[in-house]
């Protein structure tokens, strides 16, 4: 599976700002590979903006379509006017490992439930438009055994096919290469085996 995630290091966030009817909406968006990383983002937002009226949240700590490591919260706004609309924008964008905190400073003019939902949705939508992204490819380990002379050939083939060599095990009878095989690609090693003239063994997990 291939999908886009925020191109941000752990502990970094991207900040955008929106003003509606004198209320300020600061949106912190970050890469969220785990629930713990989202909790750290929320702590940082609350520490940096202790005087804000609300710190509303939404996150997907996994690939698009993740069902378990997700969450959203209104943090004192009327139920369903902040966290859920924020989450729906994240979900609709098709991104993975993403989360945001929208920090609201109330400007004195009430927006109503519909206005609040639109404001929080817009805050997240604007943030995602400005967010740097990169692609993630989900992979599974695939072990291939070759002789010593075949290691360079196998590495060259892997480089040509965008297959990373994630580990190497040297033994008396040859070399085992652990490949990071893309989950969205069939495990077709015929061209590699042909290049190695049949001197290759695909190892099955024990």
N, C-alpha and C positions, 0 to 999 in steps of 0.2 A: 504494500500500500504506500502510495506517495501522497504527501499533503504538505501544505505550507504551515510554518510556525513563525513566531516572531524571531527576527534575527537579532537577538539580544543575549548577552551573557547572563549567567545566573546572578541574581541580585540587582540587575539593571532594570530600568523601566523607561517607557516613552511617555512623555507628558503632553497633553493638549488641553486647551481651555476653551470654554464656550460660555457666553453670557446671554441669559434670557430673562427679561423682566427684572433686571438688576441682580438676579441670582447668578452666582459664579459656579460653574461645573468644571472642576479639574479632573481630568481622566488620566489615571496611571494604568498603562497597559504593559504587560510583561509576559515572558515565556514561562509557562507553568507546567513543568514536567511532573509535579507531584502536588498532593494536597498541602504538604508541609511548605512547599515553596510559595503557595498562595497565601498561607497563613503568615509567612514572613513578609510578603508584600503588604498585606493589610496592616500588620504591626507597624511597618515603616510609614505607611500613609497616616495612620492615627498619631504616630509620634511627630511627624512633620507638620500635621495640621490638627492640633488638639482643639482648636477653637471652631472647627467646622461643625455645621449642624448635622450632617449625615455623611457616612462613609458606606455607600451602597456597593454591592459586589456581585460579580458573576465570574465563573471560571469553568474551563474544560481541561482537566489534568490528564490528557490522553489524546488519542486520535479523534478525528471527526466522527461523530456518532457514539462516542463513549457514553455509557449509561450509568456508570457507578461513581467515577471520580469527577463529579460535577457538583456545582452548587451556585446558589444565588441568594441574596438577602436584601431587604428593604431598609434596614437600619433606621427604623422610626418613621419612614415615609408610609403613607397609606398602603395597605396590603396590595401587592400586585402592580404597583406603579413604578417601581424602580428595578429591583433585581431581576424579575422575570423578563421585562422588556430588554434589559441589558443582555441577558442570556440568549434571548431569541436572536438578537443581532449577531452575537458570537457564533451561534449555531448556524445561522443562515449564511455566514461568510465562508463556511467550510474549512475553517482553520482548526488546527490542533494545538495542544499544549499552550493555551492562551487564557489569560485572565485579566480582569480589570477592576479597579476601584474608582468609582466616581465620587469625588469629594465635593459636597455642595455647601456653599455659603449662602444662606437665605437672604434675599434682597428686600424683603418686606412686602412683596406682592405675591399673593397665592396664585398658583397655576392651575389648580383643580386636578382631579385625577387624570383626565385625558391629557392635559397639558404636561403633567409630570411624566407620564409614560412617554410622550413624544420627546420631551427634553432629555430624558435618560437614554432613550434610543438614539437620538441624534448625537449625544455626547460620545457614545461608543462608536457609532457609525463614522463620525469625523475622525476619531482616534484610529480606527482601522484603516482609513484611507491614507493616513500619514505614516502608518507603521511599516518599518522595514521588515521584509520577510525573506525566508529561505526555505528550500525544499528538504523534507525529511523522507528517506526511503526506509521502510521497515524491512529488516533482514533477519534471516535465520542462519545459524552456523551449519556449514556443510564441509565435511572432512574428506580430503582427497589425498591419497598416498601415491607418491611418484618416487622414482629412483633419484640419486643425487644429480645425475646429469639432466634430469627432467625438471629440476626446480626452476631454473632460469626460464625455461620454455613456458612452464605453467604460470610463473609470475608475469611474463610478457603477455600471455593470453588474457590473464585477469585484468591487466592494465588496459588492454584494448576493449574489454567488455565492461568496464566500470565495476569490477568485482574486487572489493578490498580483501587483502590477505590479513586476517585478524590475529592469527597465531601460527607459529611454526614449531614442530616437534621433530627433532633430529634423532634417528635411531640407527642401529647398525644396518638394518635392511632398507633404509631409505628415509624419506622425508614425508611427514604429514602436514599438509597445509589446511588450516581452517579458514574457509572462505565465508564472507558475509554475503549470503545469497539473497537477492531481493525477493520478498514474498509475492510480488505481483508478476514474477517471471518464472516460467517453467524451468525445471532443473534439467537443462539440456547441455550436456558436456561432450556431445559427440565430436564437435570440432576440436576440442582440447584433446580428447583421446586420440583422434586421428593425427594431430600434430605430434603427439608423444608416441605415435606408432604402437598404440595399444598398451604402453607401459604405464598404466594408470589404474588405480583401484578406488572406487567410490565407497567410503566406509559408512555403514549404517550405524545410527546411535545404539549404544549398548543398553 
